[in-house]
């Protein structure tokens, strides 16, 4: 009342961690700064190369093992979403609707196209088609050869929605994509025909804020089961061939998820982390020691998961128990999901640095 403004949901203060695993830095490199509202910018690992982009349009390729910069190119575009990959092309987009494609081998430009709507998540490619989620709850298919529009799929847009869109998942000749109206769709890659749709988000409530039900996380596909989630709604497992719901768990999230052989991992509202049994949908554990710390989406690394926070800490969490087994400080805030493979983790900070870490269990 008399002092300064008190934060409604203050971030939880970090408690000391008893280190049970080793989590050490391998290398650090510069990739260019990211604006705080560019949450749809994230690095991508293709074979042995890590690719990153900055908000100012600097695209860089690094040797994932050593951190050596293989090439770098400055685009004359302000990037809001990327990097995506498909058919040997790196893909990024702008708020003005431009989609840029570069050859992944050397960074040379392939084409720039107009998606006719702000690019709100990383494009994805496959079988000579580039899939672009745009404003207006649209999904646009471009030719990977020259960027011309092949097809457009449009959905009705709610009056109020979360900023951004979920990254589409391209698998063989189909796409799994979420929409702002709460739907998850299976779509043909070649012509944009919807094969089925499932309502994951339920738009229920008296106010428009209460009715937000965006599917903003990238779907997870394992064998024939699709895992998807919607804000203020639920997490669902769906049988892909039949489009029938297998289970639902009433956890709300707007972030990407990740999974291992046992569990699905979700960062829910207020940054509570959940492990959900993949077969039954039951909550295995929840971790609430990192409340309101603006966590990244979780990423699986062997028998652990890793999340970053707004102060530049990386937290390594035991996937069986939910306990924090290690923690390191890097520098500035993370926005995007860490990239993981084997025992390695790569992260990009707002300050414009790429870090590689190694986990020793």
Secondary structure as GFF3:
##gff-version 3
##sequence-region A 1 361
A	DSSP	beta_strand	22	30	.	.	.	ID=ss1
A	DSSP	beta_strand	40	41	.	.	.	ID=ss2
A	DSSP	beta_strand	44	46	.	.	.	ID=ss3
A	DSSP	beta_strand	49	53	.	.	.	ID=ss4
A	DSSP	beta_strand	58	63	.	.	.	ID=ss5
A	DSSP	beta_strand	69	74	.	.	.	ID=ss6
A	DSSP	beta_strand	81	86	.	.	.	ID=ss7
A	DSSP	beta_strand	89	93	.	.	.	ID=ss8
A	DSSP	beta_strand	98	103	.	.	.	ID=ss9
A	DSSP	beta_strand	109	114	.	.	.	ID=ss10
A	DSSP	beta_strand	124	126	.	.	.	ID=ss11
A	DSSP	beta_strand	129	134	.	.	.	ID=ss12
A	DSSP	beta_strand	138	143	.	.	.	ID=ss13
A	DSSP	beta_strand	149	154	.	.	.	ID=ss14
A	DSSP	beta_strand	169	171	.	.	.	ID=ss15
A	DSSP	beta_strand	174	178	.	.	.	ID=ss16
A	DSSP	beta_strand	183	188	.	.	.	ID=ss17
A	DSSP	beta_strand	194	199	.	.	.	ID=ss18
A	DSSP	beta_strand	220	222	.	.	.	ID=ss19
A	DSSP	beta_strand	225	229	.	.	.	ID=ss20
A	DSSP	beta_strand	235	239	.	.	.	ID=ss21
A	DSSP	beta_strand	244	249	.	.	.	ID=ss22
A	DSSP	beta_strand	258	259	.	.	.	ID=ss23
A	DSSP	beta_strand	263	267	.	.	.	ID=ss24
A	DSSP	three_ten_helix	269	271	.	.	.	ID=ss25
A	DSSP	beta_strand	273	277	.	.	.	ID=ss26
A	DSSP	beta_strand	283	287	.	.	.	ID=ss27
A	DSSP	beta_strand	299	301	.	.	.	ID=ss28
A	DSSP	beta_strand	304	308	.	.	.	ID=ss29
A	DSSP	beta_strand	313	318	.	.	.	ID=ss30
A	DSSP	beta_strand	324	329	.	.	.	ID=ss31
A	DSSP	beta_strand	339	341	.	.	.	ID=ss32
A	DSSP	beta_strand	344	348	.	.	.	ID=ss33
A	DSSP	beta_strand	353	360	.	.	.	ID=ss34
###
